Amino acid sequence: MQAQDVAAPAQAPSRQGVRENGGGARDHEQTPVLQHRNRRYQLHSADVLELNFPFTPEFNQTVTVQPDGYITLRSVDGIRVEGQTLPEVTNSLQTAYAKILHDPVINVVLKDFEKPYFIVGGEVGHPGKFDLRGETRATEAVAIAGGLRESAKHSQVVLFHRVPEGWVQVKKLNIKKMLKDGNLDEDAYLQAGDFLYVPKNTMSKIGRFIPTSSLGLYANPAAL
């Protein structure tokens, strides 16, 4: 098997590995939809990747996604991979290594990752963090968390979903109406990392997007 040629510094086309929404809330029209299912896994901090170079094994390495979303690479500058899928990471790596290798072939294997989870807080029997196993609706998540307490305002349940640039997408669910009508068409499928909050009293108006820092108000009911 012939090793890949080391390329002279080339004017390789730059391909951005991670989409960056510089326009703040204006770009949230392109953020993931709450009801979207069967999405490919997106990398998180502390995930571990094994990088295999079949034709240049001297570049084989195991890397960990750092808290800032970057990975440190051998012989080239680090790249930001948080939020990318494995195919996207592979493209980003090929772009990075094209500066020193000719048509690099790289196989990326996810060796360790954060297990998918969701959190249910507020007026439920057992608030906490739960494994997300398969497709789970908001009403099912409430049941997993011990069901609604008598004090729950189940007409104003709130689903928080993190989106890029430090924002959280907010969706209000009227579980009371859904259960009363026996119609779950408006029920939402949870995604990994989602936070479902069941309030005790009528909540004030919440915008469709809020800063990530505001989540603490709902994660800690005593602060309300």
TINU-720587 format. One record per residue: residue in three letters; z, y, x of N, C-alpha, C, O in turn. Coordinates in pm, whole numbers, padded with zeros to 5 digits, always signed. Atoms other than C-alpha are relative to their C-alpha. Last residue first. Layout:
REM residues N
alaZYXZYXZYXZYX...
This chain:
REM residues 224
leu+00068-00060+00115+04045+03182-03921+00100+00076-00086+00062+00134-00188ala+00048-00134-00035+04205+03129-03580-00066+00069-00118-00093+00188-00113ala-00112-00093+00002+04414+02840-03707-00043+00142+00029+00028+00238-00003pro-00024-00055+00134+04092+02657-03790+00112+00100-00004+00111+00189-00090asn-00143-00018+00008+04008+02617-03419+00036+00066-00134+00041+00188-00143ala-00059+00119-00061+03659+02466-03396+00152+00008-00004+00221-00094+00002tyr+00006+00107+00099+03547+02734-03641+00060-00129+00054+00112-00211-00022leu-00070-00042+00121+03652+03037-03439+00007-00113-00101+00104-00126-00175gly-00142+00022-00016+03550+02862-03117+00080+00038-00123+00186-00020-00148leu-00035+00133+00050+03191+02847-03237+00151-00025+00008+00205-00100-00073ser-00064-00010+00131+03163+03224-03190+00044-00135-00055+00123-00141-00149ser-00142-00031-00016+03096+03184-02817+00075+00005-00132+00196-00014-00136thr-00074+00124-00025+02766+03012-02896+00150+00026+00008+00230-00057-00035pro-00021+00032-00142+02636+03338-03041+00082-00127+00016+00168-00156-00067ile-00118-00067-00052+02533+03318-03409+00013-00032+00147-00041-00134+00192phe-00027+00027-00141+02203+03235-03580+00123+00079+00042+00137+00196+00007arg+00071+00125-00030+02138+03203-03954+00016-00040+00146+00010-00158+00179gly+00142-00013-00027+02406+03464-04015-00063-00133+00034+00006-00231+00062ile+00033+00038-00137+02741+03377-04167-00151+00012+00017-00227-00035-00067lys+00143+00024-00027+02876+03551-04476-00023-00032+00148+00030+00036+00236ser+00080-00121+00001+03251+03517-04521-00143-00034+00039-00170-00144+00087met+00030-00060-00130+03391+03177-04595-00079+00128-00017-00156+00143-00112thr+00133-00058-00003+03554+03075-04920-00022+00072+00131+00061+00154+00173asn+00018-00107+00096+03867+02879-04838-00143+00051+00008-00218+00012+00097lys-00106+00012+00101+03942+02550-04672-00018+00102-00110+00002+00073-00228pro-00102-00105+00011+03624+02517-04469+00103-00028-00109+00083-00113-00195val-00035-00004+00143+03438+02195-04379+00111+00102-00018+00224+00076+00025tyr-00128-00063+00031+03271+02233-04038+00019+00009-00151-00067+00062-00222leu-00007-00016+00145+02999+02005-03903+00139+00051-00035+00239-00011-00001phe-00137-00021+00045+02927+02043-03530-00002+00029-00149-00063+00127-00193asp-00021-00084+00118+02604+01906-03384+00147+00004-00039+00223-00090-00014gly-00072-00123-00032+02605+01767-03029+00026+00091-00118+00089+00195-00103ala-00105+00015-00100+02338+01504-03091+00062+00136+00032-00008+00234+00056gln+00053+00023-00134+02142+01581-03405+00116-00006+00098+00227+00040+00068leu-00067-00056-00117+02264+01547-03760-00077-00034+00127-00141-00139+00137tyr-00022+00099-00104+02031+01485-04053+00063+00068+00121+00019+00174+00163ala+00058-00023-00133+02073+01740-04331+00033-00117+00092+00144-00170+00088asp-00091+00043-00105+02125+01681-04704-00070+00013+00135-00193+00003+00143glu-00034-00115-00083+01898+01888-04926+00100-00037+00110+00144+00049+00186asp+00121-00053-00062+01728+01581-05076+00029+00115+00094-00043+00136+00192leu-00026-00032-00141+02068+01421-05132-00122+00056+00070-00130+00053+00193asn+00126-00032-00065+02057+01423-05513+00028+00046+00142+00087+00152+00163gly+00051+00127-00051+02337+01258-05712-00134+00017+00070-00218-00073+00068asp+00133+00026+00055+02377+01584-05902-00055-00136+00042-00156-00183-00012lys-00007-00010+00146+02753+01600-05844-00133-00036-00064-00136-00104-00166leu-00069+00117+00052+02722+01471-05489+00006+00001-00152-00004-00104-00216met+00079+00118-00031+02456+01725-05392+00064-00126-00059-00005-00210-00117lys+00113+00007+00091+02638+02006-05574-00083-00127+00024-00126-00192-00072lys-00052+00017+00136+02966+01944-05394-00114-00016-00099-00111-00105-00185ile-00023+00142+00020+02785+01897-05062+00052-00028-00140+00023-00133-00197asn-00081+00010+00121+02651+02250-05080+00018-00148-00032-00051-00204-00118leu+00029+00115+00085+02529+02277-04720+00096+00000-00120+00217+00015-00103lys-00104+00025+00100+02507+02592-04511-00045-00112-00094-00160-00118-00136lys+00056+00044+00128+02289+02582-04199+00115-00030-00094+00204-00109-00063val-00097+00025+00106+02368+02774-03881-00071-00041-00128-00168+00023-00170gln+00066-00009+00130+02169+02774-03557+00097-00047-00108+00166-00147-00091val-00024+00116+00085+02381+02841-03251-00069+00023-00134-00052+00127-00197trp-00014-00023+00143+02279+03076-02972+00025-00132-00072-00002-00240-00020gly-00136-00029+00038+02331+03072-02595+00023+00030-00146+00119+00097-00181glu-00040-00139-00024+01967+03109-02492+00138+00033-00056+00164+00149-00090pro+00001-00066-00132+01849+02778-02634+00052+00143-00001+00067+00206-00106val+00139-00025-00036+01966+02617-02963+00000+00080+00131+00105+00128+00172arg+00027-00085-00116+02300+02464-03054-00150+00009+00025-00221-00091+00018his+00086+00070-00096+02334+02325-03406-00036+00095+00113-00090+00203+00090phe+00035-00080-00116+02615+02426-03644-00082-00086+00097-00044-00198+00129leu+00049+00082-00110+02637+02270-03990-00047+00092+00111-00135+00176+00091val+00088-00066-00095+02851+02456-04243-00036-00096+00113+00051-00161+00172val-00009+00069-00128+03010+02317-04560-00106+00058+00094-00217+00089+00052gln+00038-00088-00109+03018+02577-04837+00022-00066+00137+00073-00003+00229ser+00125-00067+00039+03029+02383-05165-00051+00090+00112-00161+00146+00102his+00116+00080-00034+03280+02145-05012-00131+00054-00056-00235-00011-00046lys+00100-00079+00072+03557+02403-05002-00134-00067+00026-00213-00020+00108ala+00130-00030-00061+03812+02144-04894-00087+00085-00095-00090+00062-00216ser+00008-00144-00028+04172+02166-05020-00137+00042+00053-00159+00160+00081glu+00000-00072+00128+04155+01824-05185-00017+00150+00021-00067+00220-00067arg-00132-00023+00053+04057+01679-04847-00010+00075-00132-00114+00134-00163leu-00045-00137+00025+03705+01555-04790+00144+00003-00050+00186-00083-00129gly+00022-00060+00131+03628+01217-04639+00060+00138-00013+00129+00187+00076gly-00113+00021+00091+03781+01036-04343-00015+00063-00137+00078+00059-00217ala-00116-00078-00041+03557+01162-04064+00114-00008-00100+00205+00076-00097ile-00047+00059-00126+03302+00885-04123+00128+00069+00046+00216+00007+00106ala-00065+00127+00033+03273+01007-04484+00058-00067+00124+00168-00122+00120val-00126-00033+00067+03204+01362-04368+00076-00127-00034+00198-00134-00017ala-00092-00044-00105+02941+01231-04126+00136+00035-00058+00239+00006+00002glu-00050+00120-00066+02776+01041-04410+00101+00036+00108+00201-00033+00127thr-00092+00064+00094+02746+01361-04613+00059-00127+00059+00175-00159+00035ala-00125-00076+00004+02598+01538-04310+00101-00065-00093+00220-00071-00060arg+00005-00123+00079+02337+01267-04265+00137+00068+00001+00238+00009+00038thr-00123-00031+00072+02337+01014-03982-00016+00132-00073-00046+00234-00011glu+00014-00115+00088+02031+00845-03833+00126+00018-00084+00170-00074-00153gly+00109+00002+00097+02125+00607-03555-00002+00125-00085+00068+00223-00056arg+00072+00128-00009+02460+00596-03387-00105-00006-00110-00074-00029-00227leu+00116-00012+00088+02610+00939-03323-00086-00125+00019-00158-00136+00119asp+00127+00043-00055+02951+00862-03175-00110+00015-00104-00091-00018-00221phe+00044+00134+00038+03232+01065-03326-00134-00031+00066-00217+00057+00088lys+00129+00024-00063+03438+01367-03220-00037-00146-00023+00043-00236-00001gly+00013+00047-00137+03726+01478-03440-00143-00018+00044-00236+00028-00021pro+00089-00083-00081+03867+01566-03779-00011-00056+00142+00086-00112+00195his-00022+00025-00143+04029+01272-03962-00099+00083+00082-00199+00029+00128gly-00115+00086-00027+04077+01331-04334+00032-00018+00146+00149-00018+00184val+00037+00141+00016+03848+01629-04366+00120-00085+00042+00213-00036+00106glu-00073+00072+00105+03928+01997-04422-00058-00138-00027-00114-00164-00133gly-00040-00062+00125+03814+02151-04093+00068-00098-00095+00144-00185-00052gly-00126-00073+00000+03621+01980-03818+00032+00057-00137-00050+00053-00228val-00032-00045+00136+03350+01719-03774+00137+00066+00005+00234+00006+00053ile-00138-00040+00024+03196+01671-03430+00015+00045-00145-00071+00117-00198phe-00010-00115+00088+02879+01483-03338+00148+00028-00024+00232-00060-00003tyr-00120-00014+00082+02798+01248-03053-00018+00114-00100-00111+00194-00088pro+00015-00091+00115+02514+01114-02840+00126+00002-00086+00188-00102-00110lys+00025+00074+00122+02638+00941-02519-00009+00098-00118+00073+00189-00128glu-00105-00025+00097+02604+01168-02218-00035-00073-00129-00145-00057-00183phe+00018-00116+00087+02371+01012-01968+00117+00011-00096+00194-00082-00117asp-00125-00023+00071+02347+00766-01680-00016+00129-00081-00079+00224-00036lys-00099+00102-00036+02051+00604-01508+00131+00016-00076+00196-00083-00110leu-00129-00056+00040+01759+00795-01663+00107-00108+00019+00111-00206-00055val-00081+00090+00083+01458+00670-01467+00134+00067-00029+00200+00116+00062val-00133-00054+00029+01184+00895-01329+00073-00094-00095+00022-00128-00202asn-00057+00069+00116+00876+00748-01161+00143+00048-00018+00223+00045+00076ile-00146+00004+00007+00690+00984-00930+00041-00070-00129-00006-00036-00238val-00033+00092+00110+00330+00974-00810+00151-00018+00001+00209-00059+00101pro-00120+00084-00004+00244+01277-00598+00016-00087-00125-00006-00041-00237asp-00007+00075+00125-00116+01398-00601+00121-00093-00004+00106-00215-00010his+00128-00003+00070-00114+01507-00234+00007-00093-00122+00026-00214-00109leu+00065+00129+00015+00240+01573-00117-00130+00014-00077-00142+00101-00164ile-00006+00071-00128+00404+01890+00023-00066-00138-00005-00088-00200+00100lys+00002-00096-00111+00347+02157-00243+00001-00071+00135-00042-00014+00236ala+00141-00023-00035+00255+01889-00498-00013+00100+00114-00119+00112+00175tyr+00036+00078-00119+00625+01796-00482-00148+00011+00037-00189-00033+00145ala-00082-00037-00116+00734+02075-00716-00046-00071+00126-00057-00009+00232thr+00037-00136-00041+00446+02026-00962+00077+00041+00125+00018+00099+00217gln+00132+00010-00062+00502+01651-00970-00049+00136+00047-00112+00148+00152leu-00015+00056-00134+00871+01712-01030-00134-00011+00071-00144+00017+00191ser-00062-00103-00083+00803+01942-01326+00015-00048+00145-00009+00029+00239asn+00101-00105-00027+00561+01691-01477+00055+00108+00093-00013+00153+00184thr+00099+00059-00090+00818+01410-01442-00107+00102+00037-00145+00113+00153val-00059+00000-00134+01086+01631-01596-00099-00056+00101-00113-00002+00211glu+00004-00138-00047+00861+01694-01897+00059+00011+00142+00007+00085+00226pro+00138-00035-00037+00798+01320-01939-00011+00143+00053-00088+00169+00145leu+00041+00065-00125+01178+01261-01917-00146+00028+00037-00174+00054+00154thr+00011+00144+00020+01259+01520-02184-00046-00062+00133-00085+00009+00225gln+00130+00066-00009+01372+01867-02082+00010-00147-00038+00117-00208-00026gly+00077-00024+00121+01680+02053-02206-00137-00065+00001-00205-00067-00102glu-00080+00013+00122+01836+02076-01860-00086+00036-00122-00156+00137-00121val+00051+00107+00087+01567+02031-01595+00079-00014-00130+00040-00090-00218arg-00086+00008+00119+01595+02337-01369-00059-00102-00098-00176-00092-00135ile+00063-00046+00124+01431+02280-01032+00099-00015-00115+00192-00096-00110gly-00050+00058+00124+01562+02247-00679-00071+00060-00121-00126+00170-00115asp-00101-00077+00073+01345+02359-00388+00042-00074-00127-00037-00146-00188val+00057-00109+00080+01162+02095-00188+00114+00072-00071+00227+00023-00076ser+00117-00063-00065+01246+01854+00099-00068+00109-00083-00159+00174-00032arg+00023+00021-00141+01489+01636-00105-00132+00067+00042-00237+00036-00013leu+00104+00095-00039+01575+01775-00446-00016-00007+00152+00014+00090+00222thr+00033-00024-00140+01883+01941-00595-00093-00110+00049-00064-00228+00031ile-00019+00116-00088+01886+01929-00974-00042+00040+00141-00138+00115+00160tyr+00093+00027-00109+01938+02235-01194+00030-00136+00065+00140-00189+00055gly+00124+00059+00049+02100+02272-01538-00100-00037+00107-00206-00091+00075asp+00096-00107+00030+02371+02519-01430-00135-00054-00045-00229+00023-00067pro-00043-00080+00115+02638+02247-01464-00096+00113-00035-00104+00153-00151gln-00116-00083-00028+02437+02025-01225+00038+00083-00123-00042+00093-00217val+00023-00132+00058+02201+01748-01334+00128+00081+00013+00233+00042-00039thr-00084-00028+00117+02265+01461-01096-00028+00141-00050-00038+00235+00029val-00046-00139+00016+02011+01324-00850+00082+00012-00129+00064-00065-00223thr-00074-00005+00126+01925+00980-00710+00062+00138-00012+00130+00183+00080gln-00130-00065+00005+01659+00973-00440+00062-00013-00138-00008-00036-00237asn-00082+00057+00107+01334+00818-00321+00139+00062+00003+00195+00084+00111phe-00046-00106+00091+01150+01059-00090+00083-00054-00117+00129+00023-00200glu-00099-00081-00072+01122+00809+00196+00053+00115-00085+00155+00176-00052pro-00138+00037+00033+00957+00582-00059+00105+00079+00076+00222+00079+00037thr-00076-00069-00106+00625+00765-00027+00149-00025-00022+00222+00066-00061phe+00084-00009-00119+00371+00558-00220+00068+00072+00117+00021+00066+00230pro+00057+00129-00042+00601+00433-00499-00077+00006+00131-00074-00091+00208phe+00132-00038-00049+00809+00756-00514-00068-00127+00053-00044-00165+00168asn+00067+00097-00086+01116+00671-00725-00141+00047+00032-00218+00083-00057leu+00137-00041-00027+01350+00933-00868-00061-00098+00100-00014-00110+00213glu+00049+00069-00119+01671+00803-01027-00148+00032+00016-00227+00006-00074leu+00139+00044-00004+01827+01050-01267-00029-00072+00131+00018-00032+00237val+00041+00050-00132+02193+01106-01354-00141-00057-00009-00172-00139-00096asp+00091+00114+00009+02306+01322-01647-00047-00038+00141-00060+00047+00229ala-00064+00124-00043+02601+01547-01557-00086-00124-00022-00044-00233+00015ser-00078-00004-00122+02461+01850-01747+00071-00133+00022+00120-00194-00074his-00120-00083+00004+02223+01756-02023+00065+00000+00138+00030-00079+00226leu-00101+00011-00105+01871+01615-02046+00113+00100-00016+00094+00212-00065gln+00009-00116-00087+01681+01598-02372+00117+00000+00097+00231-00025+00058tyr-00123-00047-00060+01636+01261-02543-00028+00116+00095-00122+00112+00175arg-00026+00062-00129+01319+01230-02745+00125+00063+00061+00157+00179+00035arg+00038-00080-00115+01337+01342-03106+00031-00077+00127+00122-00160+00130asn+00070+00081-00099+01347+01082-03381-00050+00081+00120-00157+00054+00174arg-00061+00124-00044+01441+01333-03647-00084-00066+00108-00196-00025+00138his+00091+00077-00084+01373+01697-03734+00071-00123+00056+00182-00113+00108gln+00035+00124+00065+01592+01817-04024-00087-00090+00087-00116-00203+00047leu-00115+00086+00022+01769+02079-03816-00038-00135-00058+00025-00236-00026val-00037-00007+00140+01443+02226-03688+00113-00100-00024+00111-00210+00031pro+00007+00124+00077+01417+02270-03312+00050+00018-00142+00145+00093-00166thr-00108+00091-00033+01365+02628-03190-00006-00124-00087-00070-00122-00192gln+00053+00115-00071+01026+02796-03211+00108-00100+00035+00082-00198+00105glu+00091+00067+00089+01125+03048-03480-00054-00126+00065-00103-00215-00005his-00061+00117+00060+01415+03120-03251-00084-00064-00107-00046-00168-00160asp+00069+00123-00036+01200+03340-03033+00055-00122-00071+00009-00233-00047arg+00138-00005+00047+01298+03669-03196-00074-00129+00026-00171-00161-00043ala+00011+00056+00134+01666+03577-03152-00143+00000-00050-00177-00080-00137gly-00120+00013+00080+01649+03633-02778-00031-00061-00136-00105-00158-00146gly-00008-00099+00105+01310+03742-02648+00120-00014-00089+00126+00049-00195gly-00057-00125-00046+01331+03569-02313+00023+00101-00110+00087+00203-00087asn+00021-00095+00108+01286+03226-02450+00065+00131+00036+00185+00151+00014glu-00105-00099+00003+01249+03013-02140-00033+00101-00107-00140+00163-00105arg+00039-00117+00079+01056+02694-02156+00116+00096-00006+00229+00057-00034val-00084-00022+00115+01155+02464-01874-00047+00123-00073-00072+00227-00011gly-00057+00124+00050+00928+02308-01615+00080+00018-00126+00085-00073-00209gln-00140-00022+00030+00704+02608-01559+00058-00126-00062+00005-00176-00161arg-00027+00042+00137+00380+02492-01408+00149+00012-00026+00230-00054+00039ser-00141+00005+00036+00260+02675-01102+00014-00037-00145-00044+00025-00233pro-00030-00076+00121-00089+02590-00993+00145-00018-00038+00199-00129-00035ala-00006+00084+00120-00088+02458-00639+00033+00085-00121+00116+00176-00112gln-00016-00095+00109-00197+02706-00376+00002-00079-00130-00086-00064-00216ala+00114-00022+00090-00140+02448-00110+00035+00104-00103+00152+00131-00133pro-00046-00092+00104+00082+02414+00190-00117+00044-00086-00213+00105-00038ala-00030-00130-00059-00088+02126+00373+00047+00091-00111+00014+00068-00227ala+00097-00107+00017-00063+01796+00196+00045+00125+00072+00164+00152+00087val-00077-00124+00011+00124+01496+00317-00097+00115+00000-00177+00132+00092asp+00020-00099-00105-00096+01202+00244+00089+00119-00024+00108+00163-00138gln+00069-00122+00038+00046+00937+00017-00011+00093+00119+00077+00099+00204ala-00088-00112+00033+00138+00607+00172-00082+00122-00035-00195+00138+00010gln+00017-00115-00088-00111+00324+00155+00090+00114-00044+00094+00149-00162met+00000-00120+00086+00000+00000+00000+00000+00124+00089+00086+00139+00176
